[in-house]
Amino acid sequence: MRRIIVPVLVALVAILALGTAVVAGGSSSTVTRARLERSLPAAFAHLYVQQARLLGRTDVTVASLHPQAMCDKHGADVADVGPGGDWVCLMSWHDPQVPMPPEGYGKFELNVHSNDCYTAGGPTKLTGFLTITDKSGKEVTNPVFEFDACFDPQGDNTATGNSFPSLTNVTSTTLTTDAQGAAALQISCGTGSQGCTGTVVVTAGKRTLGEMRYSAKEEATASLALPAPVPPGVKEVTFEVRPDVGVGPSGPVTLPVQRR
């Protein structure tokens, strides 16, 4: 797969000189949340403008995008420092033709190396697929599908203060009940700040089965026991997520009932 390489304030000589000083994965690593939160939006913005020009658009500029990122390494219980393939960054930007989803950001997965470079891949619903059709009708590589970039290992390491809410998702695809109608719902809490808490209202047809409270850390899952059995003959159950902390699905989620 072809990737776009973007050098961002990094010199090969400097990397080689610093290589022996970096402790991979340790607290002394030059790979930090703050540096990634500054580097990723800068690299992405330049490539996004390249994509826009390929599509014949001139209404998008680096300055007009106003990109911001919040990065996290492997959830709430791991320090946000050190190389690895477990970095996730949430990023927002402004493009009138590509509105952000209801949660307000897209999710990028990063594989960050100890040489202060990384590979980033974003959500195709916002950035597009591997190839795009340019303004002349040719199939060309999409600059923002997946790209490589680097950051200055001596760059600003002060906290950016960027923050996005975690997204609560219903991860169950069916609702499996036992002989008495009891069942459980699986939910997940995505990358973000302060985790996910709230209430899920459960409805079977026109009958409300009750409410379930949930609380989960970022990048964690939870199983919620339904507050009442699913009545016999009910084929679908609807769940409405009402978050207190974080954000929820854009609308109610309806699942088919499967009986054991």
C-alpha positions as CSV (number, residue, x, y, z in Angstrom):
1,M,0.0,0.0,0.0
2,R,1.3,3.4,-0.9
3,R,1.4,6.0,1.8
4,I,2.1,9.7,1.9
5,I,5.2,10.7,3.8
6,V,5.2,14.2,5.4
7,P,8.3,15.4,7.1
8,V,7.3,17.7,10.0
9,L,10.2,19.5,11.6
10,V,12.5,16.6,11.8
11,A,16.0,16.1,10.6
12,L,17.6,12.7,10.0
13,V,20.8,13.8,11.8
14,A,18.9,14.8,14.8
15,I,17.0,11.6,15.0
16,L,20.2,9.5,14.8
17,A,21.8,11.6,17.5
18,L,18.8,11.2,19.8
19,G,18.2,7.6,19.1
20,T,20.3,6.2,21.9
21,A,18.7,8.6,24.4
22,V,15.2,7.4,23.8
23,V,13.9,4.8,26.1
24,A,11.1,3.0,24.2
25,G,7.8,3.0,26.0
26,G,9.3,4.7,29.1
27,S,8.6,8.0,30.8
28,S,11.7,9.5,29.2
29,S,10.5,8.8,25.7
30,T,10.1,11.8,23.3
31,V,6.8,10.3,22.1
32,T,4.2,12.2,24.1
33,R,0.5,13.1,23.9
34,A,1.2,16.8,23.6
35,R,3.6,16.4,20.6
36,L,1.2,14.1,18.8
37,E,-1.7,16.5,19.4
38,R,0.4,19.2,17.7
39,S,1.9,17.2,14.9
40,L,-1.1,15.2,13.7
41,P,-3.4,18.2,12.9
42,A,-0.5,20.0,11.1
43,A,0.3,17.0,8.9
44,F,-3.3,16.2,8.3
45,A,-4.2,19.8,7.3
46,H,-1.6,20.0,4.6
47,L,-2.6,16.6,3.1
48,Y,-6.3,17.5,3.3
49,V,-5.6,20.6,1.2
50,Q,-3.7,18.4,-1.3
51,Q,-6.8,16.1,-1.5
52,A,-9.1,19.1,-2.0
53,R,-6.9,20.4,-4.9
54,L,-7.0,17.0,-6.5
55,L,-10.8,17.1,-6.3
56,G,-10.8,20.6,-7.9
57,R,-11.7,22.5,-4.7
58,T,-10.1,25.8,-3.8
59,D,-12.3,26.7,-0.8
60,V,-10.2,24.7,1.7
61,T,-7.0,26.0,3.2
62,V,-4.7,24.9,6.0
63,A,-5.9,27.9,8.0
64,S,-9.6,27.4,7.3
65,L,-9.6,23.8,8.6
66,H,-8.8,24.7,12.3
67,P,-7.9,21.0,13.1
68,Q,-7.6,19.9,16.7
69,A,-6.6,16.5,18.1
70,M,-6.8,14.7,21.4
71,C,-4.6,11.6,21.7
72,D,-4.6,8.7,24.1
73,K,-2.4,5.6,24.5
74,H,-4.3,2.4,25.3
75,G,-7.0,3.8,27.6
76,A,-7.3,5.5,30.9
77,D,-4.9,3.3,32.9
78,V,-1.9,3.7,30.6
79,A,0.4,6.8,30.6
80,D,0.1,8.8,27.4
81,V,3.8,8.4,26.5
82,G,6.0,6.1,24.5
83,P,5.9,4.4,21.0
84,G,3.5,1.7,20.1
85,G,0.6,0.8,17.8
86,D,-2.0,1.5,20.5
87,W,-2.3,5.3,20.1
88,V,-5.7,6.7,19.2
89,C,-6.3,10.3,18.4
90,L,-9.7,12.0,18.0
91,M,-9.6,15.0,15.6
92,S,-12.0,17.6,14.4
93,W,-11.7,20.0,11.5
94,H,-13.9,22.4,9.6
95,D,-15.0,21.6,6.0
96,P,-18.5,22.8,5.0
97,Q,-18.7,19.9,2.5
98,V,-17.7,17.2,5.0
99,P,-19.6,17.8,8.3
100,M,-18.4,16.1,11.5
101,P,-20.5,13.3,12.9
102,P,-22.8,14.0,15.9
103,E,-20.0,13.4,18.3
104,G,-18.0,16.1,16.7
105,Y,-14.8,14.3,15.6
106,G,-13.2,11.4,13.7
107,K,-11.1,8.6,15.1
108,F,-7.5,8.1,13.9
109,E,-5.4,5.1,14.8
110,L,-1.6,5.7,15.0
111,N,1.4,3.4,15.0
112,V,4.1,5.6,16.6
113,H,7.8,4.7,16.4
114,S,10.7,5.5,18.7
115,N,12.3,7.6,16.0
116,D,9.5,10.2,16.4
117,C,7.6,9.2,13.3
118,Y,4.2,7.6,13.0
119,T,1.7,6.1,10.6
120,A,-1.9,7.4,10.8
121,G,-5.1,6.1,9.4
122,G,-8.5,7.9,9.8
123,P,-12.2,7.2,9.3
124,T,-13.0,6.6,5.6
125,K,-16.4,8.2,6.0
126,L,-14.6,11.5,6.6
127,T,-11.3,11.1,4.7
128,G,-12.3,8.7,1.8
129,F,-10.8,5.4,0.6
130,L,-7.4,4.5,-0.7
131,T,-8.0,6.0,-4.1
132,I,-10.1,8.9,-5.3
133,T,-11.2,10.2,-8.7
134,D,-9.5,13.6,-9.3
135,K,-10.9,16.5,-11.2
136,S,-9.7,15.1,-14.5
137,G,-11.3,11.7,-14.0
138,K,-8.2,9.8,-13.0
139,E,-7.9,7.4,-10.1
140,V,-5.2,8.7,-7.8
141,T,-3.9,7.9,-4.3
142,N,-5.9,9.6,-1.6
143,P,-3.4,11.6,0.5
144,V,-5.3,11.4,3.8
145,F,-6.3,7.7,3.6
146,E,-3.2,6.7,5.4
147,F,0.0,8.7,5.8
148,D,3.3,8.9,7.6
149,A,4.6,12.0,9.5
150,C,7.2,12.9,12.0
151,F,7.5,15.4,14.9
152,D,10.3,17.4,16.5
153,P,11.5,15.4,19.5
154,Q,12.5,18.7,21.1
155,G,9.2,20.4,20.2
156,D,6.6,21.9,22.6
157,N,5.6,19.3,25.2
158,T,3.1,21.4,27.2
159,A,-0.4,20.1,27.4
160,T,-2.6,21.4,24.6
161,G,-5.8,21.2,26.7
162,N,-7.7,19.6,23.8
163,S,-10.6,17.5,24.9
164,F,-13.4,15.5,23.3
165,P,-16.2,13.5,25.0
166,S,-16.1,9.7,24.8
167,L,-18.7,8.0,22.6
168,T,-21.0,5.4,24.1
169,N,-21.9,2.7,21.6
170,V,-24.3,-0.2,21.7
171,T,-22.1,-3.1,20.6
172,S,-24.6,-5.9,20.8
173,T,-26.0,-6.9,17.4
174,T,-28.8,-9.1,18.8
175,L,-30.5,-9.6,22.2
176,T,-30.3,-13.1,23.4
177,T,-32.7,-14.1,26.2
178,D,-32.8,-17.1,28.5
179,A,-36.0,-19.2,29.1
180,Q,-37.2,-16.6,31.6
181,G,-36.6,-13.7,29.2
182,A,-33.6,-12.3,31.0
183,A,-30.9,-10.7,28.8
184,A,-27.9,-8.3,28.8
185,L,-26.8,-5.5,26.6
186,Q,-23.2,-4.9,25.7
187,I,-22.0,-1.3,25.4
188,S,-18.6,0.3,24.8
189,C,-17.0,3.6,25.8
190,G,-14.6,5.1,23.3
191,T,-11.5,7.3,23.5
192,G,-12.2,10.6,25.1
193,S,-12.2,12.4,28.4
194,Q,-13.9,11.4,31.7
195,G,-15.3,8.2,30.4
196,C,-19.0,7.4,29.9
197,T,-21.9,7.5,32.4
198,G,-25.7,7.7,31.9
199,T,-28.9,5.8,31.5
200,V,-30.3,3.4,28.9
201,V,-34.1,3.3,28.6
202,V,-35.4,-0.1,27.4
203,T,-38.6,-0.4,25.4
204,A,-40.3,-3.5,24.0
205,G,-43.0,-2.5,21.6
206,K,-45.1,0.0,23.5
207,R,-44.0,-1.3,26.9
208,T,-41.2,0.3,28.8
209,L,-39.1,-2.4,30.6
210,G,-37.2,0.2,32.7
211,E,-33.9,1.9,32.8
212,M,-30.3,0.8,33.3
213,R,-27.5,2.9,34.7
214,Y,-24.0,2.6,33.1
215,S,-20.5,3.7,33.9
216,A,-17.4,2.8,32.0
217,K,-13.9,4.1,31.5
218,E,-12.6,5.2,28.2
219,E,-11.8,2.4,25.8
220,A,-13.7,-0.1,28.0
221,T,-16.8,-2.3,27.6
222,A,-19.7,-3.1,30.0
223,S,-22.5,-5.6,30.2
224,L,-25.9,-4.3,31.4
225,A,-28.6,-6.7,32.7
226,L,-32.0,-5.7,31.4
227,P,-34.2,-4.3,34.2
228,A,-37.1,-6.7,33.4
229,P,-37.6,-9.9,31.3
230,V,-38.4,-9.5,27.7
231,P,-42.1,-10.5,27.3
232,P,-42.9,-13.6,25.3
233,G,-43.6,-12.9,21.6
234,V,-41.6,-9.7,21.5
235,K,-39.3,-9.7,18.4
236,E,-37.4,-6.4,18.9
237,V,-36.2,-4.3,21.9
238,T,-35.2,-0.7,21.6
239,F,-32.5,1.1,23.6
240,E,-32.3,4.8,24.0
241,V,-28.9,6.0,25.4
242,R,-29.1,9.1,27.6
243,P,-25.6,10.1,28.5
244,D,-24.7,12.3,31.5
245,V,-21.0,12.2,30.7
246,G,-19.8,11.7,27.1
247,V,-22.0,11.4,24.1
248,G,-24.3,8.7,22.8
249,P,-25.6,7.3,19.5
250,S,-27.5,9.7,17.3
251,G,-30.7,7.8,17.8
252,P,-32.3,4.8,19.5
253,V,-30.9,1.4,18.7
254,T,-33.3,-1.5,18.0
255,L,-32.1,-5.1,18.3
256,P,-33.8,-8.3,17.2
257,V,-34.6,-10.8,20.0
258,Q,-33.1,-14.2,19.8
259,R,-34.4,-16.8,22.3
260,R,-32.3,-19.7,23.5
